[in-house]
């Protein structure tokens, strides 16, 4: 099943690392991605 979810936050960021593989089962509170804050400029 494909899902799309918007992520809103207090600042701009990019995905630094994806911690799961395609097809993985996840549960509530699992860490899925690591974000890197964009530099203010």
ABEGO torsion letter per residue (X at the ends): XBBBBBBBBABBBBBABBABBBGBBBBBGBBABBBBBBBBX
